[in-house]
Amino acid sequence: MLSGDRLLAECTEPMPRGQAERLFPLIAEVLAAGGAAYGDLDAVAVCTGPGNFTGLRIAVAAARGLAFGLGRPAIGVTRLEALAHGRPGRCLVALDAQRGGMLFQTFADGVPEAPPRMVEAEALAGIGGGARRLGAAAEPGTPEAQAFARPAVLGRIALGRIDGPHPAPAPLYFRDADAAAPSQPAPTLLDDARPDDA
């Protein structure tokens, strides 16, 4: 939680499951630690991903609902933007999309040069020219390979957008969910109950 440039409170907590149950208690804890209440918020920042499919849906829906209830803007920030934030010059940020793919985006002084794109991992080496490489594009084991985006960084980016237009945040996914839709719609109870001669 930020007040201008001042960090009032920040918390990170791994949530492999149970995000829906834990999220609002965690928000309340952070507000209390920063000596603030919901009504003190000027905006709600949310990481739109990429990341876990279900976790992103929960986070984005919670941020939009909270912002709507408070009459404040919800501002989405991608993990790619957060990793590029504060980096001078050109940089290429990439995240491992699994299955041999990489999601990447190039930035100039933290500003996106183009939308994120997916490529095969082998193709990433030929992209970006002399741009500084971050995340999965960096040498493994180096500080530049760190792919964790601090909440305070998300907040600082959102703070810079607070006076601009505020499109509703939407999750940024690597790819579609693994769950496949059924090939035929399931029958409804009404269909099951319909007599043969109807």
Kinemage of the C-alpha trace (Angstrom):
@kinemage 1
@onewidth
@group {chain A} dominant
@subgroup {mainchain}
@vectorlist {calphas} color= white
{ca met a 1} P 0.000 0.000 0.000
{ca leu a 2} L 1.364 3.365 -1.056
{ca ser a 3} L 0.744 6.943 -0.038
{ca gly a 4} L 2.400 8.895 -2.824
{ca asp a 5} L 5.950 7.570 -3.013
{ca arg a 6} L 5.841 6.306 0.574
{ca leu a 7} L 5.379 2.566 1.121
{ca leu a 8} L 2.997 2.110 4.057
{ca ala a 9} L 2.649 -1.673 4.010
{ca glu a 10} L 3.424 -4.602 1.733
{ca cys a 11} L 2.915 -8.341 2.026
{ca thr a 12} L 3.605 -11.312 -0.201
{ca glu a 13} L 2.190 -14.717 0.565
{ca pro a 14} L 2.396 -17.871 -1.596
{ca met a 15} L -1.095 -19.159 -2.380
{ca pro a 16} L -1.026 -22.388 -4.384
{ca arg a 17} L -4.692 -22.778 -3.411
{ca gly a 18} L -7.307 -21.090 -1.257
{ca gln a 19} L -6.897 -17.663 -2.877
{ca ala a 20} L -10.611 -16.861 -2.702
{ca glu a 21} L -10.746 -17.506 1.049
{ca arg a 22} L -7.503 -15.743 1.915
{ca leu a 23} L -7.496 -12.683 -0.331
{ca phe a 24} L -9.814 -10.297 1.526
{ca pro a 25} L -8.474 -11.137 5.006
{ca leu a 26} L -4.988 -10.444 3.618
{ca ile a 27} L -6.117 -7.100 2.183
{ca ala a 28} L -7.575 -6.188 5.583
{ca glu a 29} L -4.282 -7.091 7.269
{ca val a 30} L -2.271 -4.907 4.878
{ca leu a 31} L -4.658 -1.978 5.383
{ca ala a 32} L -4.379 -2.345 9.156
{ca ala a 33} L -0.584 -2.520 8.965
{ca gly a 34} L -0.573 0.702 6.968
{ca gly a 35} L -2.993 2.439 9.328
{ca ala a 36} L -5.664 2.805 6.644
{ca ala a 37} L -9.215 1.719 5.898
{ca tyr a 38} L -10.958 0.784 2.652
{ca gly a 39} L -12.414 4.284 2.360
{ca asp a 40} L -8.904 5.781 2.302
{ca leu a 41} L -8.045 4.099 -0.982
{ca asp a 42} L -7.842 6.262 -4.106
{ca ala a 43} L -7.434 3.301 -6.462
{ca val a 44} L -7.006 -0.468 -6.471
{ca ala a 45} L -4.038 -1.943 -8.333
{ca val a 46} L -4.072 -5.556 -9.483
{ca cys a 47} L -1.546 -7.738 -11.278
{ca thr a 48} L -3.277 -9.015 -14.405
{ca gly a 49} L -0.695 -11.713 -15.043
{ca pro a 50} L 0.428 -13.731 -16.713
{ca gly a 51} L 0.141 -16.385 -14.044
{ca asn a 52} L -2.092 -19.081 -12.622
{ca phe a 53} L -5.407 -19.172 -14.516
{ca thr a 54} L -7.711 -19.446 -11.494
{ca gly a 55} L -5.636 -17.144 -9.285
{ca leu a 56} L -5.724 -14.382 -11.886
{ca arg a 57} L -9.478 -14.640 -12.312
{ca ile a 58} L -9.977 -14.378 -8.547
{ca ala a 59} L -7.575 -11.441 -8.148
{ca val a 60} L -8.956 -9.438 -11.058
{ca ala a 61} L -12.578 -10.074 -10.080
{ca ala a 62} L -11.837 -9.084 -6.471
{ca ala a 63} L -10.066 -5.873 -7.534
{ca arg a 64} L -12.873 -4.890 -9.874
{ca gly a 65} L -15.532 -5.622 -7.278
{ca leu a 66} L -13.690 -3.751 -4.539
{ca ala a 67} L -13.073 -0.738 -6.784
{ca phe a 68} L -16.709 -0.687 -7.896
{ca gly a 69} L -17.925 -0.815 -4.305
{ca leu a 70} L -15.625 2.047 -3.313
{ca gly a 71} L -16.332 4.126 -6.402
{ca arg a 72} L -12.605 4.109 -7.220
{ca pro a 73} L -10.691 3.000 -10.323
{ca ala a 74} L -9.235 -0.507 -10.649
{ca ile a 75} L -5.911 -0.344 -12.477
{ca gly a 76} L -4.377 -3.432 -14.049
{ca val a 77} L -0.618 -3.917 -14.344
{ca thr a 78} L 1.033 -6.892 -16.036
{ca arg a 79} L 3.930 -8.799 -14.550
{ca leu a 80} L 5.937 -7.919 -17.664
{ca glu a 81} L 5.423 -4.204 -16.994
{ca ala a 82} L 6.398 -4.617 -13.358
{ca leu a 83} L 9.648 -6.367 -14.246
{ca ala a 84} L 10.556 -3.593 -16.719
{ca his a 85} L 9.647 -0.763 -14.345
{ca gly a 86} L 12.520 1.551 -13.487
{ca arg a 87} L 14.868 -0.008 -16.052
{ca pro a 88} L 16.484 2.692 -18.208
{ca gly a 89} L 16.939 2.146 -21.933
{ca arg a 90} L 15.572 -0.768 -23.901
{ca cys a 91} L 14.822 -4.104 -22.300
{ca leu a 92} L 13.221 -7.365 -23.305
{ca val a 93} L 11.212 -9.148 -20.614
{ca ala a 94} L 10.237 -12.782 -21.090
{ca leu a 95} L 8.322 -15.303 -19.005
{ca asp a 96} L 8.367 -19.057 -19.455
{ca ala a 97} L 5.009 -20.102 -20.905
{ca gln a 98} L 5.812 -23.824 -20.560
{ca arg a 99} L 5.446 -26.303 -23.428
{ca gly a 100} L 8.424 -24.708 -25.174
{ca gly a 101} L 6.908 -21.231 -25.400
{ca met a 102} L 7.962 -17.809 -24.164
{ca leu a 103} L 5.800 -14.733 -23.662
{ca phe a 104} L 7.844 -11.588 -24.191
{ca gln a 105} L 7.518 -7.835 -24.496
{ca thr a 106} L 10.015 -5.077 -25.244
{ca phe a 107} L 10.155 -1.773 -23.372
{ca ala a 108} L 11.955 1.561 -23.712
{ca asp a 109} L 12.497 3.288 -20.353
{ca gly a 110} L 9.716 1.140 -18.900
{ca val a 111} L 7.212 2.014 -21.647
{ca pro a 112} L 5.953 -0.899 -23.807
{ca glu a 113} L 7.090 -0.750 -27.423
{ca ala a 114} L 4.534 -3.322 -28.587
{ca pro a 115} L 1.977 -5.717 -27.065
{ca pro a 116} L 3.188 -9.006 -25.502
{ca arg a 117} L 3.811 -11.843 -27.934
{ca met a 118} L 4.327 -15.594 -27.689
{ca val a 119} L 7.231 -17.296 -29.463
{ca glu a 120} L 9.002 -20.621 -29.350
{ca ala a 121} L 11.789 -20.584 -26.759
{ca glu a 122} L 14.488 -21.077 -29.432
{ca ala a 123} L 13.352 -17.926 -31.267
{ca leu a 124} L 13.821 -15.656 -28.259
{ca ala a 125} L 17.594 -15.443 -28.725
{ca gly a 126} L 17.162 -13.597 -32.034
{ca ile a 127} L 14.736 -10.996 -30.671
{ca gly a 128} L 15.454 -7.653 -29.043
{ca gly a 129} L 18.885 -6.860 -30.454
{ca gly a 130} L 21.065 -5.312 -27.738
{ca ala a 131} L 18.180 -4.762 -25.321
{ca arg a 132} L 18.771 -5.639 -21.672
{ca arg a 133} L 17.277 -9.081 -21.067
{ca leu a 134} L 15.096 -9.782 -18.035
{ca gly a 135} L 13.122 -12.689 -16.639
{ca ala a 136} L 13.349 -15.868 -18.690
{ca ala a 137} L 15.312 -13.958 -21.340
{ca ala a 138} L 18.202 -13.337 -18.909
{ca glu a 139} L 21.078 -15.590 -17.969
{ca pro a 140} L 19.758 -18.129 -15.426
{ca gly a 141} L 20.885 -17.475 -11.861
{ca thr a 142} L 21.472 -13.746 -12.370
{ca pro a 143} L 19.460 -10.995 -10.630
{ca glu a 144} L 17.999 -10.091 -14.030
{ca ala a 145} L 16.420 -13.564 -14.240
{ca gln a 146} L 14.223 -12.809 -11.207
{ca ala a 147} L 10.596 -13.026 -12.342
{ca phe a 148} L 8.928 -11.908 -9.103
{ca ala a 149} L 7.013 -8.625 -9.252
{ca arg a 150} L 6.775 -6.837 -5.883
{ca pro a 151} L 3.355 -5.451 -4.934
{ca ala a 152} L 4.930 -2.032 -4.296
{ca val a 153} L 6.126 -1.901 -7.902
{ca leu a 154} L 2.631 -2.712 -9.164
{ca gly a 155} L 1.322 0.090 -6.965
{ca arg a 156} L 3.844 2.611 -8.262
{ca ile a 157} L 2.938 1.840 -11.876
{ca ala a 158} L -0.768 2.118 -11.070
{ca leu a 159} L -0.141 5.418 -9.269
{ca gly a 160} L 1.315 6.800 -12.497
{ca arg a 161} L -1.923 5.898 -14.292
{ca ile a 162} L -4.394 7.141 -11.711
{ca asp a 163} L -5.301 10.279 -13.696
{ca gly a 164} L -5.595 8.515 -17.041
{ca pro a 165} L -8.328 6.372 -18.567
{ca his a 166} L -9.087 3.234 -16.571
{ca pro a 167} L -10.193 0.316 -18.745
{ca ala a 168} L -11.511 -2.568 -16.679
{ca pro a 169} L -8.579 -4.878 -15.805
{ca ala a 170} L -8.632 -8.254 -17.541
{ca pro a 171} L -6.356 -11.267 -16.995
{ca leu a 172} L -3.403 -11.717 -19.341
{ca tyr a 173} L -2.993 -15.436 -19.964
{ca phe a 174} L -0.222 -17.314 -21.715
{ca arg a 175} L -2.806 -19.474 -23.422
{ca asp a 176} L -6.323 -20.780 -22.986
{ca ala a 177} L -7.206 -22.836 -19.926
{ca asp a 178} L -6.289 -26.523 -20.069
{ca ala a 179} L -9.868 -27.570 -19.372
{ca ala a 180} L -11.653 -28.375 -22.619
{ca ala a 181} L -15.264 -27.528 -23.319
{ca pro a 182} L -17.536 -30.518 -23.941
{ca ser a 183} L -18.054 -31.423 -27.594
{ca gln a 184} L -21.834 -31.453 -27.065
{ca pro a 185} L -23.815 -29.450 -24.541
{ca ala a 186} L -24.979 -31.417 -21.527
{ca pro a 187} L -28.733 -32.096 -21.510
{ca thr a 188} L -30.792 -29.931 -19.215
{ca leu a 189} L -33.239 -31.346 -16.695
{ca leu a 190} L -36.014 -30.158 -18.971
{ca asp a 191} L -34.531 -32.132 -21.883
{ca asp a 192} L -34.295 -35.260 -19.736
{ca ala a 193} L -37.901 -34.959 -18.634
{ca arg a 194} L -39.377 -34.330 -22.074
{ca pro a 195} L -41.580 -37.206 -23.296
{ca asp a 196} L -40.655 -38.899 -26.563
{ca asp a 197} L -43.824 -37.739 -28.306
{ca ala a 198} L -43.467 -34.076 -27.328
